Amino acid sequence: MTPTTAPLIDAHHHLWDLDQRPQPWLHDPNLATIRRTFTPDDLRTTATRTVAGRRLHSTVAVQCVPDVHETEDLLALAEREPLIGAVVGWADLTSPGTGDQLDGLLTGPGGACLRSLRHLVQGETDPAWLQRPDVERGLAAVRDRGLCYDVLVRSHQLDQAIRLAERFPDLPQVLDHAGKPPIADGDLANWERHVRLLAVHPHVVCKVSGLITEADHEKWTVEDIRPVWDVLLSAFGPDRLMFGSDWPVANLAGGWNRWAATVDELLAGCSADETSAILAGTATTFYRLTRT
């Protein structure tokens, strides 16, 4: 396809400098191939594939570890790095001082780039973690500062996301990685049921990201991803979907360019307006991306 000047926004990727900030989760032997530093220049070099003729224009950098200092690092990087349009950071939602933490981030270097918060709920064993009173107090502090919330749950935790949507209708929320559908297992029925219940709430949008690492890393094909794509398009509609790469984690299952090629193929049935929403419009609106 002939390249176009229309933007492509990667609404979900990570960066880490292991000399500056440890990433303990990378000690997993299965993650050895991504146990190194990844920089914005690495992303520029890697992300060469167009999607619907669009080249990478802007990104949203997302936290990895529950450490406010990592968020400070990402915000300072975003302030000097034109590729990064927004940051999804971390603050301790369980702390009585959540608001003070957020104020410190917002007024510190790069604070204007902070658009959303995220916690790795996928790693919490409490089946109602997002409904804990201390967490809800922290989420209220996020809402009251005009920030959004990135919901990171596994498919069996989607009931928490639904209750969060019900209890915080004035907090814009985005479901990361489509709620991690069990693509490799092949049984999507329970995931689909919960995703459709979540999508009823208009203030919740969804990232089409992180899907290839939920599939068989070695053998997945576009047809393995298509049933998930079809559910998301039907449930949320293109105006509430956004493209994300989950790079460099995506390298475990094919990488940025292979995922971009997959999305390019999946978009074949979408109109120009629908394609524009998924590849740029939804992310621009949700994360208030104004930098060029």
HUBELVEN-V986394 format. One record per residue. N is the residue number from 0. RES is the residue in one letter. D_CENTER is the distance of its C-alpha to the mean C-alpha in Angstrom with 2 decimals. Layout:
n=[N N]
res=[RES RES]
d_center=[D_CENTER D_CENTER]
//
This chain:
n=[0 1 2 3 4 5 6 7 8 9 10 11 12 13 14 15 16 17 18 19 20 21 22 23 24 25 26 27 28 29 30 31 32 33 34 35 36 37 38 39 40 41 42 43 44 45 46 47 48 49 50 51 52 53 54 55 56 57 58 59 60 61 62 63 64 65 66 67 68 69 70 71 72 73 74 75 76 77 78 79 80 81 82 83 84 85 86 87 88 89 90 91 92 93 94 95 96 97 98 99 100 101 102 103 104 105 106 107 108 109 110 111 112 113 114 115 116 117 118 119 120 121 122 123 124 125 126 127 128 129 130 131 132 133 134 135 136 137 138 139 140 141 142 143 144 145 146 147 148 149 150 151 152 153 154 155 156 157 158 159 160 161 162 163 164 165 166 167 168 169 170 171 172 173 174 175 176 177 178 179 180 181 182 183 184 185 186 187 188 189 190 191 192 193 194 195 196 197 198 199 200 201 202 203 204 205 206 207 208 209 210 211 212 213 214 215 216 217 218 219 220 221 222 223 224 225 226 227 228 229 230 231 232 233 234 235 236 237 238 239 240 241 242 243 244 245 246 247 248 249 250 251 252 253 254 255 256 257 258 259 260 261 262 263 264 265 266 267 268 269 270 271 272 273 274 275 276 277 278 279 280 281 282 283 284 285 286 287 288 289 290 291]
res=[M T P T T A P L I D A H H H L W D L D Q R P Q P W L H D P N L A T I R R T F T P D D L R T T A T R T V A G R R L H S T V A V Q C V P D V H E T E D L L A L A E R E P L I G A V V G W A D L T S P G T G D Q L D G L L T G P G G A C L R S L R H L V Q G E T D P A W L Q R P D V E R G L A A V R D R G L C Y D V L V R S H Q L D Q A I R L A E R F P D L P Q V L D H A G K P P I A D G D L A N W E R H V R L L A V H P H V V C K V S G L I T E A D H E K W T V E D I R P V W D V L L S A F G P D R L M F G S D W P V A N L A G G W N R W A A T V D E L L A G C S A D E T S A I L A G T A T T F Y R L T R T]
d_center=[26.74 27.94 25.35 24.75 24.06 21.35 18.00 15.03 11.77 9.04 6.07 4.06 7.05 9.32 12.95 15.80 19.54 21.40 24.52 23.01 20.76 21.02 18.20 20.18 17.77 18.70 22.23 21.57 23.94 21.61 19.32 22.29 21.30 18.31 20.32 20.92 19.79 17.21 17.66 16.74 19.96 18.92 15.95 18.49 20.90 18.64 16.90 20.19 19.75 19.76 18.03 20.58 22.43 19.73 19.05 16.09 16.68 13.95 10.57 8.04 8.58 6.89 9.61 10.95 14.16 15.67 17.71 18.07 19.69 16.63 15.05 18.42 18.28 14.99 16.44 19.73 18.32 16.52 19.91 21.68 19.21 19.22 16.37 13.80 13.65 11.58 10.42 8.36 11.23 13.18 16.52 18.79 18.51 21.66 23.79 26.32 25.40 21.74 22.84 24.74 21.86 19.70 22.75 23.25 19.81 20.21 23.71 23.21 22.62 19.68 19.15 18.95 15.55 14.03 12.20 10.28 10.74 9.26 11.62 11.67 13.45 13.37 16.08 18.18 21.35 22.23 21.62 21.45 19.61 17.71 21.20 23.04 25.06 24.00 20.26 20.97 22.95 20.08 17.78 20.74 20.82 17.23 18.28 21.60 20.22 18.42 14.91 12.01 10.28 6.86 8.44 8.14 11.30 13.24 15.19 18.23 16.62 15.59 18.81 17.50 14.66 17.51 19.74 17.27 17.05 20.83 21.57 19.39 19.89 19.79 16.39 13.68 10.86 7.68 7.40 4.46 6.20 8.96 10.38 11.28 14.41 17.39 17.97 20.32 22.42 22.78 23.13 20.51 22.80 21.66 17.94 18.93 21.14 18.61 15.94 18.82 19.88 16.54 16.44 19.87 18.43 17.98 15.91 12.95 10.70 8.37 5.79 8.24 6.70 8.13 11.27 13.85 13.69 14.48 17.42 20.50 19.51 22.88 23.90 21.07 21.80 20.45 22.45 20.58 17.33 19.25 19.94 16.29 15.83 19.03 18.10 14.87 16.95 19.75 18.06 15.75 17.43 16.15 16.05 13.23 11.04 8.87 8.79 6.36 8.32 7.03 10.34 12.62 11.91 12.35 15.83 16.88 17.07 18.06 15.89 14.29 17.39 17.96 14.58 15.30 18.75 17.61 15.62 18.71 20.90 19.04 19.26 23.03 23.88 21.98 23.86 23.30 21.96 19.53 18.33 18.03 15.90 13.32 13.42 13.73 15.08 12.46 10.08 13.39 14.53 11.70 11.11 14.82 14.78 18.47 19.06 20.65]
//
